Amino acid sequence: MKPVLIISTYPDKKSILKISHDLVKNKIIACVNISKIDSVYSWNDKIQNSSEYIAIFKTVTKNKVKLKKKITETHPYDVPEIAEIDITSINKSYLNWLIESTN
């Protein structure tokens, strides 16, 4: 089984925590890293500057479709970022924990 990272940004920490607890409880993800960031982007023909939170969801390939669906269904943004990063290298003990946490 391969590890996968799914990245998304959220407007506030509360919205990430709400989905994250459910995802960990249901073993769709092993964990999520949450960090405050500053973003610059174009929206409605204007350059925007805003503070957001980035979420790095850690899971395995068998759960990535469920995870993306859940993010899409619960995300507060009209156009959420859902970016998948394939992992080409990971230490064995962490991979074992990731697999155990998502089974």
C-alpha positions as CSV (number, residue, x, y, z in Angstrom):
1,M,0.0,0.0,0.0
2,K,1.3,3.4,-1.0
3,P,1.2,6.6,1.1
4,V,-0.5,9.7,-0.4
5,L,-0.7,13.4,0.7
6,I,-3.7,15.5,-0.1
7,I,-3.3,19.2,0.3
8,S,-6.1,21.7,0.7
9,T,-6.5,25.3,2.0
10,Y,-9.2,26.5,4.3
11,P,-10.4,29.9,5.5
12,D,-10.2,29.0,9.2
13,K,-8.8,26.4,11.5
14,K,-12.3,25.5,12.8
15,S,-13.4,24.2,9.4
16,I,-10.3,22.0,9.1
17,L,-10.6,20.6,12.6
18,K,-14.3,19.7,12.0
19,I,-13.6,17.5,9.0
20,S,-10.2,16.2,10.4
21,H,-11.7,14.6,13.5
22,D,-14.2,12.8,11.5
23,L,-11.6,11.6,8.9
24,V,-9.2,10.3,11.7
25,K,-12.1,8.6,13.6
26,N,-13.3,6.8,10.4
27,K,-9.7,5.9,9.5
28,I,-9.8,7.7,6.2
29,I,-6.6,9.5,7.2
30,A,-3.9,8.8,9.7
31,C,-3.4,12.4,10.5
32,V,-3.4,16.0,9.2
33,N,-0.9,18.8,9.6
34,I,-2.5,22.3,9.9
35,S,-0.6,25.5,9.5
36,K,-1.5,29.1,9.1
37,I,-0.3,30.7,5.8
38,D,-0.7,33.9,3.8
39,S,-2.1,33.5,0.2
40,V,-2.0,35.8,-2.8
41,Y,-4.4,34.8,-5.6
42,S,-6.8,36.1,-8.2
43,W,-10.5,35.8,-7.5
44,N,-13.3,37.6,-9.4
45,D,-10.8,39.6,-11.4
46,K,-9.1,41.0,-8.3
47,I,-5.8,40.2,-6.6
48,Q,-6.6,39.0,-3.1
49,N,-4.4,38.7,0.0
50,S,-5.7,36.6,2.8
51,S,-4.7,34.4,5.7
52,E,-5.7,30.8,5.3
53,Y,-4.8,27.4,6.8
54,I,-3.2,24.7,4.8
55,A,-4.1,21.1,5.6
56,I,-1.8,18.2,4.6
57,F,-3.9,15.1,4.9
58,K,-1.9,11.8,5.2
59,T,-3.5,8.6,4.0
60,V,-3.0,5.6,1.7
61,T,-4.0,5.0,-1.9
62,K,-7.1,3.0,-1.0
63,N,-8.6,6.0,0.8
64,K,-7.7,8.8,-1.5
65,V,-11.0,8.8,-3.5
66,K,-13.0,8.8,-0.2
67,L,-10.9,11.6,1.2
68,K,-11.2,13.8,-1.9
69,K,-15.0,13.2,-2.0
70,K,-15.3,14.1,1.7
71,I,-13.3,17.3,1.2
72,T,-15.4,18.3,-1.8
73,E,-18.6,17.7,0.1
74,T,-17.7,19.6,3.2
75,H,-15.4,22.4,2.0
76,P,-16.5,25.9,2.6
77,Y,-14.9,27.3,-0.6
78,D,-16.7,27.4,-4.0
79,V,-13.5,26.2,-5.6
80,P,-11.5,24.1,-3.1
81,E,-7.9,23.1,-3.8
82,I,-7.5,19.3,-3.6
83,A,-4.0,18.5,-4.7
84,E,-2.6,15.0,-4.5
85,I,1.1,14.3,-3.9
86,D,2.4,10.8,-4.5
87,I,5.2,9.8,-2.1
88,T,8.1,8.1,-3.8
89,S,10.1,7.5,-0.6
90,I,9.0,7.1,3.1
91,N,10.6,5.5,6.1
92,K,9.3,2.0,6.8
93,S,8.2,2.6,10.4
94,Y,6.1,5.7,9.5
95,L,4.6,3.8,6.5
96,N,3.6,1.0,8.9
97,W,2.0,3.4,11.3
98,L,0.2,5.1,8.4
99,I,-1.2,1.8,7.1
100,E,-2.2,0.6,10.6
101,S,-4.0,4.0,11.3
102,T,-6.1,3.7,8.1
103,N,-7.2,0.1,8.4
